[in-house]
Amino acid sequence: MIKGNAALLVIDMQYDFLAEGAPVFCVGGMEMVPKVKQLVNACKGAGIPVIFTQEVHRSTRIDMGRELDGNEPDHCLLGTRGVEVYDELKPGEDDYHVRKARYDAFLGTDLPFLLNGLGVLPHDTLIVCGVATNVCVHYTSAAAHQRDYRLKVVEDCCAGSSIEEHEAALTQINYLQNGSRVNLEEILKDVSAYKLGIQEGEPALSVTR
């Protein structure tokens, strides 16, 4: 079950990770878009705030740091189509949007302040989905774990740079927090229970946005 208050993190659902021929193509990414939409809609219906992250880099690449040492081609550069969030998942007026220049969505962003303002505090629950499982989903989940959030990483709403990398990352996340790896069917049941007010811990806060 979801414990305490909850938020949904939708990680980097951008064209440079999802589109056919994308520079950092995530296997199965396009196929899981409808499932991510289903999860987003369920969370909204249950009063769970939805936070979209977006990897963004200057066109000069000056803010990419040691990411330049990797094997990935240029991606998520300002002014390109690839940096944009996929049309079907663009944040709405009632959603929240966090730009980041690193894999970890907590690092150098206002995500901690946003979660605090929403009343989603350490020992509460973060539901995580998106791409890439083995990069930004993994690093963000590990950072959340070290900040004492409870994790629910939705395996069929994530996609990695390969099936093997996807599975390995989920295994590692579940090693950090036993039971953190869930599927969409399981989390939708938990979200439904949350909506009915039968989550474990304190009842969800009513937050004016």
N, C-alpha and C positions, 0 to 999 in steps of 0.2 A: 504493500500500500504506500501511497504518497504520505509522507510524514511532514507535519507542520504546513507552512505555506509553500507555494510552488511557483516556478517560472519555467517557461520553455525557451531554450536557446536553439535557434536555427542557424547553423554555422555555414556561412560562405556559399550559399546556393546561387552561384554566379556563372555566367556564360563560359568563362575561362576554365571552369571545372566540369561543366555539364554538356556543352554543345558538341556535336559531332566534329571531330578534328580539333577540339580544344587543346591548348598547349599543355595543360595538366589534366588530362581527361580522367575522370573517375568512372570505373567500370560499374555499370548499372545505375549511374546517377540519374539519367533521364527517366528510367523505368520507375524509380522510386519517388519521383516528383508528386504523382497523385497521392501517394501514401503520406508524404510530408504535408500536403494540403489538408488531407483528412485529419492528421494530428493537430495541425494549426487550428482548424475549425473547431475541433473537439475541445481544445484548450480554451479557445475564446469563449465557447459556449459554457464552459465551467468556471469562467472568471479567472483563468490563469493567464497572467500577462505573457505576451510573446515578444521575444527580443531577437531581432535579426542581426547577425554580424556580417561584415563585409570587409574582405581584404582589399586594401587600397595602397597603391604605391605611386609616387610621383613619376612622371614620364622620364626623368633623368635617372631613375633607379637609385638615387642617393640614399633613400631610406630603407633599402632592402637588406643592408648589412651582410651577414655571412650567408644569407640565402643565396647570394650570388655565387657561392662556392659549390652549390649543388648542381644537379644535372637538368634542372627544369629550365625550359625556355622562358622568355619574358612573359609575365602574366599580371593581370589585375592592375594595369597601368591607367592612370587617369586620362580621360579623353578617348578611351577605346570602348568598344562594345563589350569586350570581355569582362570588364570590371563591374558591369551592371548586374544587379540581382535579377535572376530569371523572371520574366514578365509575370508568370502565373503565381509567383511567390513574393512579389514586391510588397514591402511593408505598407500597411494601411495607416490611416490617421490615428487609430487606437493602438498601433504597435510601437515598438521601440527599435531604434537603429543604432548600432555601435560600429564605428569604423576602426580598423586595426591594421597595424603594419607588421605584426608578428603572428606566429601560429597560435599562441596563447591569448585568448580573448580578454583575459584579465590584465595583461601586461601593457602598461602605458595607455589604458583606456579608462573611461568613466563607468565601466561595467560594475565595479564594486559599489560605487555611489548610487547607481541606478537600482541595483538589487536592494540596497539598504533603504532607499526611498520607497520601494515597492513592498517593504516589509518581509522580503525573502532573505533571511539571515543564515549564518552558519548553523548547521543541523537541520535546516529546512531542505527542500528537495529541488534540484535542478534536473529537468528533463532535457536531454541533449539529442539533437539529430543534425544531419548535414554532411558536409564533405570537408576535407578528405578524412575518412575514418582514421587513417594511420598518421595523419599530420595534425591539422587544426582541431579535429574532434578529440584526438588523443591528448594533445597538449592542453587543451582547454579543460578536459575532464580531469586530467592529473592536477591541474592548478586548482580546480574546484574541490577536489578531494583534499588537497593540502590546506584548503581554507575551511575544511570541515563541513562542506555541503554534502548532502546525500545525493547520489547520482542514480539516474535512470537513463541509460543510453540505449536508444531504440535501434536495434540492429538492422531491421529492414527499412529504416528511414535514414540509413547512412550508406555511403559508398566510398571505396578507397581506390588508390592508384592501381591496385590489382586485387583479385579475390583473396589471394594469400595474405597480402598486407592488411586487408580489411579484417580478416579473421584473426590475424596475429594481434592487431591493435585492440580488438574487442576482448580477446583473451587477457591481454595485459590490464585493460581497464577493469575487467571483472576480478582480476587478481587483487587490484587495489581495494575494491569494494565488492565483496561477495554479494551476488544478487543484483548488481547494477546493470547487467546486460539483460535486456528485455526485448520482446517483440511488440509489434504494433497492437496486436490483439490484446496482449496483457496490459499495456499501458492505457489503452482505451477503456478497459474495465476500471483501472485505477482512477482515471480522469472522471469517469462517470460517478464513481463512489465519492470522489472529491467534491463534485458538484452537489451531491446529496448531503455533504457535510459530515461524512463518516470517515474522513482521513484520520490517521493517527496524529496525536499531538494537539496543538492549539488550533482553533478554527481559523480559517483564512481571513485575513484582514480586508476590510473594505477600503480601497485606495482610490482617491480622486485623482484622475489623470489630468 
